[in-house]
Structures are given as structure tokens and as C-alpha cells.
Amino acid sequence: MSTKKRMLAVLGAIAVLAVVVGVAPVSANQPGTYEVTIENKTDFQYFTPALVATHKGNDGFFRIGGAASFGVKEIAENGNRGQLMSAIAGNADFFAQTVGFGAGGPVAPGETVTFTIEAEAPFNFLSWASMLICTNDGFTGYVVVPAQNAYADPPDMALSIASLQENFGNAVHTATVTDVAGRKVLVTGAGPVGLMAIAVAKAKGARAVYTTDISDYRLDLAMTVGADLTLNPLDDDVAGILSDATESEGVDVLFEMSGAPAAIETGFAMLKPGGVAALLGLPGKKIEFDFDDNIIFKGATVYGIVGRRISQTWLEMRGLIRSGAVDLSPIVTHRFAFDDYEKAFELMGSGQCGKVVMFPDPSLADGLLS
């Protein structure tokens, strides 16, 4: 992967100022063709905007939904047919989107772009908000988002903690998909999100949290954030030690955060009959897996975790941070000036770190720079 692509893949470290641009809602109660024109009234040049469909639920909250939810058939931009994408159509709990991408170029200041929407009934409410992303790559100074998606952080929140919140949402979603109070939890993978999941599980009253990783550095961090027992499969008999620790019962809950095939196999082997597994780690390739013994005959419940629940997870993670129930500061182990990004990436690849945060303006660093 090129350095530029790796840079664009990093989601921590950058404090983003959200600016809201209003777009008139389009409400439709019958099939037809509808047009929305968006004008770039800023001084910035943007990539072709995307349109995000939302609807108003019975509880009064606006949520993101998929194409099937709204009967949206086709979107075209300036006459160019777009592609409908629905991440999780119709599930209002997730950030699923119906988005139209056209073939147009950047939208310069003062220029407009018109979207034509072919819609089928029925749907309750359809509004369209511009998601304009600056062309200054992934580390732009400004991003435009709908107001309902913008949450204000307390003025005294450290920037390094603020930058962790997107990742923290993954951990909170994973660790709250089932009740862990009074239960034994195994977390396989002690990277930054795994460490956060440990902290959440302890805050939620887990009886014991066991952690595995091949980095002793990260296992030490796991103990710092609340793990009761850490194991390195390169040195330890994980199955034997966990069997003793759980009195041969196995664990009640598995949080798989690594994506490593060996860790997945070990995690399910240690999951007790009737246990619950939440999987966030990505193997990145096809793997062999014993469905018969690991899931079916074990009667296990398995959750695939993607992103977070909107807005449930965000509100919960905000409460965990602001109440002090979860302290994320030990997870931030290194801070770099943005100009030293190559050193930051090298350290991240070594596994000898927790969360690495980069500061475009070194004077704003909330700790010593590496």
C-alpha cells in the first residue's frame, strides 16, 4: 500500500471542524421525478457532492436508511446516471446510505450541481443533505456534514481523546451487543480498538476479562486498561491456561478484534456452549472455519460488527467518556508532528505502541511529541 493510501486510511489524529450547509428538503408522497440543486457557497472546491437520504421515524428522530426504505429507484447528477449504494438497506440503526455518485468533476465556489431523483412510493419523508468533501485529500482542514451528524465535544477534551472517538464507537458497539455484567469475556487482539473493548467490558461489569495478543507491549497496555489475565499465544498455552482460569467452563463472551485466523479459532474453541461472539476483526481473506463445532453444535450466537449504531452508540460512548467510567488516555502512547508521519507509520507497523496520534499543528499537541 502506498504511503498516500496509508495516510488516507488513518482516521485518528486529525481534529476536524464541521461546517453545516443547509439544503432544502424534498418531500414526496407519490412516485415521480424530483430535482435538487446544490450551490457551493463556500470558498472551497469540493468533490462532486453525494446525496444522503434520511427519513423521520415514529419516534421523531431522523435516521439514515437504504434505497429499499424510500423507494428510490435512480439518481442522476447533471444528467449522468449515478450508482445507488445501500450499505444495510432498511435498517435504521446503522449508518446505511442511499447515495448517488455522478460522473461530474469538482464543484468550484459559486458553481451548482443538480441531482435528478427517480422515486417510487411509498415512503414517509425524504430529505437530502449535501455531503461535500474537500479535494485536499484525507487531511483537509474542513469537512461539510449535516447538522444532525455533528456532535460538539467539550472545550476541555484533549484533542488526542477527541480523535479516538470514531474508533471508540467500534469498541462500544462490539462490547455492548450483549450484556457482559457478571460474565467472563475473552478479547482476542489488543490493538487500540481491542484495548477500548476491554475498558468498556470492565466498565459494564464483566466478571473477568482475558486478553490475547502476540505483542507483549500491547498486553501490558491491556492490563493497564483493566484486563485480568493476558496471554501471548507465541509463549503461552492459551487453551490450557484459560481452561484453568474458567474452571473448564470456557468464556461466556468472545470479542474477536484481531482478524487473525489462529485467534478466531482459539476464541471460538474457548467459547462455552450457548456463548456469544462479537466479531470486529477482519481476516482480509477466506479462512477455514469449523462451523459445526464452533457455532452450530455449540448453539453460539454470533454478531458481525460494522461501524456503530446511530445515534445509540455515540450517546453511550459519550457517557462512558464524560462520566469517567472509561479512561482512554493510557491507550494514546505516542504523539507525532504530522511532518513525521513516516516515523508514525513505522511505529504503528511494529506493534510497539497503542494509539498513535498525529498533530498537523505541533503546538496543539496535548503531550510530548515523539
C-alpha positions in Angstrom: 0.0 0.0 0.0 1.4 3.4 -1.0 2.2 6.0 1.7 -0.5 8.2 0.4 -3.1 5.5 0.6 -2.0 4.6 4.1 -2.3 8.2 5.1 -5.8 8.3 3.8 -6.7 5.2 5.8 -5.7 6.7 9.1 -8.8 8.0 10.9 -7.3 9.1 14.2 -5.2 12.2 14.9 -6.9 14.9 13.0 -9.3 17.3 14.7 -11.9 18.3 12.2 -14.0 21.4 12.2 -17.5 20.6 10.9 -19.3 23.3 8.9 -23.0 22.9 8.1 -24.5 23.7 4.8 -28.3 23.7 4.5 -30.2 22.1 1.7 -33.9 22.3 1.3 -35.6 19.0 2.0 -37.5 17.2 -0.7 -40.7 15.6 0.4 -42.5 13.1 -1.8 -45.7 11.1 -1.2 -46.0 9.6 -4.7 -43.8 8.3 -7.5 -42.2 10.8 -9.7 -39.1 12.7 -10.7 -37.6 15.2 -8.3 -34.7 17.6 -8.7 -32.4 19.0 -6.1 -29.9 21.7 -7.0 -26.9 22.4 -4.6 -24.8 25.5 -4.9 -21.3 25.7 -3.4 -21.5 28.9 -1.4 -18.1 28.4 0.3 -14.6 29.5 -0.8 -13.5 25.9 -1.1 -13.5 23.5 -4.0 -15.3 20.2 -3.4 -15.5 16.8 -4.9 -18.9 16.0 -6.6 -21.4 16.0 -3.7 -23.2 13.0 -2.6 -26.9 12.9 -1.6 -27.9 11.1 1.6 -31.5 10.0 2.1 -33.0 10.2 5.6 -36.4 9.6 6.9 -38.3 10.5 10.1 -39.1 7.6 12.3 -42.1 7.1 14.5 -40.0 8.3 17.5 -39.4 11.6 15.8 -35.7 11.1 15.1 -34.3 11.4 11.6 -32.3 8.3 10.5 -30.3 7.2 7.6 -31.8 4.3 5.6 -31.2 2.3 2.4 -32.7 2.6 -1.0 -35.4 0.0 -0.3 -36.6 2.1 2.6 -37.5 5.0 0.4 -38.4 3.5 -2.9 -35.6 5.4 -4.5 -35.1 4.0 -8.0 -32.4 6.1 -9.6 -30.3 9.2 -9.1 -28.6 11.2 -11.8 -26.3 14.1 -11.5 -26.3 16.8 -14.2 -27.8 14.2 -16.5 -25.2 11.5 -15.6 -26.8 8.4 -14.1 -25.4 7.7 -10.6 -25.0 4.4 -8.7 -27.3 3.6 -5.9 -25.5 2.2 -2.9 -27.2 0.8 0.2 -24.9 -0.5 2.9 -27.6 -2.0 5.1 -30.9 -1.2 3.4 -33.8 -0.5 5.6 -32.0 -0.9 9.0 -32.4 2.4 10.7 -30.0 1.5 13.5 -27.0 1.6 11.2 -25.4 4.4 9.0 -26.7 2.9 5.8 -26.8 5.3 2.9 -28.6 5.8 -0.4 -26.1 7.7 -2.3 -25.9 8.9 -5.9 -22.5 9.4 -7.5 -22.3 11.0 -10.9 -19.5 11.5 -13.4 -19.1 15.2 -12.8 -15.9 16.9 -11.6 -15.2 19.1 -8.7 -17.7 21.8 -7.7 -15.9 25.1 -7.6 -17.1 28.1 -5.4 -20.2 29.6 -6.9 -21.0 26.5 -9.1 -24.1 24.4 -8.8 -24.9 20.8 -9.4 -28.3 19.3 -10.0 -29.5 15.9 -8.9 -32.5 14.2 -10.5 -34.2 11.6 -8.4 -36.5 8.9 -9.7 -38.6 7.7 -6.8 -41.2 5.1 -6.2 -43.9 5.3 -3.4 -44.4 4.8 -0.6 -42.0 6.5 1.8 -42.7 8.8 4.8 -40.2 11.6 4.4 -37.2 12.2 2.1 -34.7 14.9 2.7 -31.4 15.4 1.0 -28.2 16.8 2.6 -25.0 17.6 0.8 -22.0 15.6 1.9 -19.3 17.8 0.3 -15.8 16.6 0.9 -12.9 19.0 0.2 -10.5 18.0 -2.5 -7.5 18.4 -0.2 -7.3 14.6 0.3 -8.0 12.9 3.6 -6.4 15.6 5.8 -8.5 18.5 4.7 -9.0 21.4 7.2 -12.7 21.5 6.8 -15.5 19.0 6.1 -19.2 19.7 5.5 -21.7 17.4 7.2 -25.4 17.5 8.0 -26.0 19.2 11.4 -27.7 16.0 12.7 -24.4 14.2 12.3 -22.3 16.7 14.1 -21.6 16.4 17.9 -19.8 19.1 19.8 -17.0 18.0 22.1 -16.4 19.7 25.5 -13.9 22.5 25.2 -11.6 20.8 27.7 -11.5 17.5 25.9 -7.9 16.6 24.8 -7.5 16.5 21.1 -5.9 13.1 21.3 -9.1 11.7 23.0 -11.4 13.6 20.6 -9.6 11.9 17.7 -10.2 8.4 19.2 -14.0 8.6 19.3 -14.7 7.2 15.9 -12.6 4.1 16.8 -14.1 4.1 20.2 -17.6 3.7 18.6 -16.4 0.4 17.1 -15.4 -0.8 20.5 -18.5 0.3 22.3 -20.7 -1.3 19.6 -18.8 -4.6 20.0 -18.8 -4.6 23.8 -22.4 -3.7 24.2 -24.0 -6.0 21.6 -24.7 -8.4 24.6 -24.8 -8.0 28.3 -21.4 -8.7 29.9 -22.2 -7.9 33.5 -21.0 -10.8 35.7 -19.7 -12.7 32.7 -16.3 -14.0 31.6 -15.1 -12.2 28.5 -12.2 -13.1 26.1 -10.8 -10.3 23.9 -8.6 -11.6 21.1 -6.4 -8.8 19.8 -5.1 -6.0 21.9 -4.8 -3.3 19.3 -6.3 0.1 20.1 -9.9 -1.0 19.5 -9.3 -4.2 21.4 -7.9 -2.2 24.3 -11.0 0.0 24.2 -13.3 -3.0 24.3 -11.5 -4.3 27.4 -12.1 -1.0 29.1 -15.8 -0.9 28.1 -16.3 -4.5 29.2 -14.9 -3.7 32.7 -17.0 -0.6 32.9 -20.0 -2.7 32.1 -19.4 -5.1 35.0 -17.6 -8.0 33.4 -16.6 -10.6 35.9 -13.3 -11.2 34.3 -11.6 -10.1 31.0 -9.0 -12.3 29.4 -6.9 -10.9 26.5 -4.6 -12.5 23.9 -2.1 -10.8 21.6 1.3 -11.5 20.1 2.7 -8.2 21.3 3.8 -8.1 24.9 3.8 -4.3 24.7 0.1 -4.3 24.0 -0.6 -7.0 26.6 0.9 -4.6 29.1 -1.4 -1.9 27.9 -4.3 -4.4 28.3 -3.5 -4.8 32.0 -3.4 -1.1 32.3 -6.9 -0.6 31.0 -8.4 -3.5 33.1 -7.6 -6.9 31.7 -7.5 -9.6 34.4 -5.3 -12.0 32.5 -3.2 -11.6 29.4 -1.7 -14.3 27.2 0.7 -14.4 24.3 0.0 -17.4 22.1 3.6 -17.4 21.0 4.7 -18.2 24.5 1.7 -19.4 26.5 -0.6 -22.4 26.4 -3.7 -20.2 25.8 -6.3 -23.1 25.8 -4.8 -24.7 28.9 -4.5 -21.5 30.9 -7.9 -20.2 30.0 -9.4 -23.6 30.8 -7.9 -23.4 34.3 -9.0 -19.8 34.7 -12.6 -20.5 33.8 -12.7 -23.8 35.7 -13.1 -25.7 32.4 -16.3 -23.8 31.6 -14.9 -21.6 28.9 -15.8 -17.9 28.4 -19.3 -16.6 28.1 -18.5 -13.9 25.6 -15.9 -13.5 22.8 -14.8 -10.2 21.3 -12.7 -11.0 18.3 -10.8 -7.9 17.4 -7.7 -9.2 15.5 -8.9 -10.9 12.4 -6.1 -13.4 12.8 -7.3 -16.9 11.8 -5.5 -18.6 14.8 -7.1 -16.1 17.2 -10.5 -16.7 15.7 -10.1 -20.5 16.1 -8.8 -20.2 19.7 -11.6 -17.8 20.6 -14.4 -20.0 19.4 -12.8 -23.1 20.9 -12.8 -21.3 24.3 -16.4 -20.1 23.9 -18.8 -22.1 26.1 -22.0 -23.7 24.8 -24.6 -21.0 24.4 -22.0 -18.3 24.4 -22.0 -15.1 22.4 -19.3 -13.9 19.9 -19.0 -10.4 18.5 -16.6 -10.2 15.6 -15.0 -6.9 14.5 -11.6 -8.1 13.3 -11.2 -8.7 9.5 -9.2 -11.6 8.2 -8.9 -9.9 4.8 -9.1 -13.3 3.1 -11.0 -16.6 3.1 -10.2 -18.8 6.0 -11.0 -22.3 7.1 -13.5 -22.4 10.0 -15.4 -25.3 11.7 -19.0 -24.1 11.7 -20.2 -27.4 13.0 -18.4 -27.5 16.3 -17.7 -23.7 16.8 -21.2 -22.4 16.1 -24.0 -24.9 15.3 -23.4 -27.7 17.8 -22.3 -25.1 20.4 -25.5 -23.1 20.0 -23.5 -19.9 19.8 -24.9 -16.5 18.9 -22.6 -14.6 16.6 -22.7 -10.9 15.8 -20.8 -9.3 12.9 -20.0 -5.7 14.0 -19.9 -3.0 11.4 -19.4 0.6 12.4 -21.7 1.7 15.2 -25.4 2.2 15.9 -26.6 5.7 15.1 -27.0 7.5 17.4 -27.3 4.9 20.2 -23.6 4.0 20.3 -22.4 7.6 20.1 -24.5 8.7 23.0 -23.4 5.7 25.1 -19.7 6.3 24.3 -20.1 9.9 25.1 -21.5 9.0 28.5 -18.7 6.5 29.2 -16.0 9.1 28.5 -17.6 12.1 30.2 -18.5 10.1 33.3 -15.0 8.8 33.7 -16.2 5.2 33.5 -13.7 4.7 30.7 -10.3 6.4 30.6 -8.9 6.3 27.0 -5.7 8.3 27.9 -3.5 5.2 28.5 -4.3 3.9 25.0 -2.6 7.0 23.4 1.1 6.1 23.7 2.7 8.3 21.1 2.2 11.7 19.6 3.9 12.9 16.4 4.1 16.1 14.4 2.3 15.5 11.1 5.5 16.0 9.2 6.9 12.9 10.9 4.1 10.7 9.6 6.6 8.1 8.1 8.0 7.5 11.6 4.5 7.3 13.0 3.5 4.6 10.4 6.7 2.7 11.0 6.0 2.6 14.7 2.4 1.5 14.1 3.5 -1.4 12.0 5.9 -2.6 14.7 3.2 -3.2 17.2 5.2 -1.5 19.9 2.6 1.1 20.5 -1.0 1.8 21.4 -2.8 4.5 19.6 -0.6 6.9 17.6 -1.9 10.5 17.2 -0.5 13.0 14.7 -0.9 16.8 15.0 -0.9 19.0 11.9 0.0 21.9 14.3 2.6 20.6 16.8 1.9 23.5 19.1 -1.6 21.9 19.8 -0.1 18.6 20.9 -1.6 17.6 24.3 1.5 15.7 25.3 5.2 15.2 24.5 5.9 14.6 20.8 7.9 11.5 19.9 
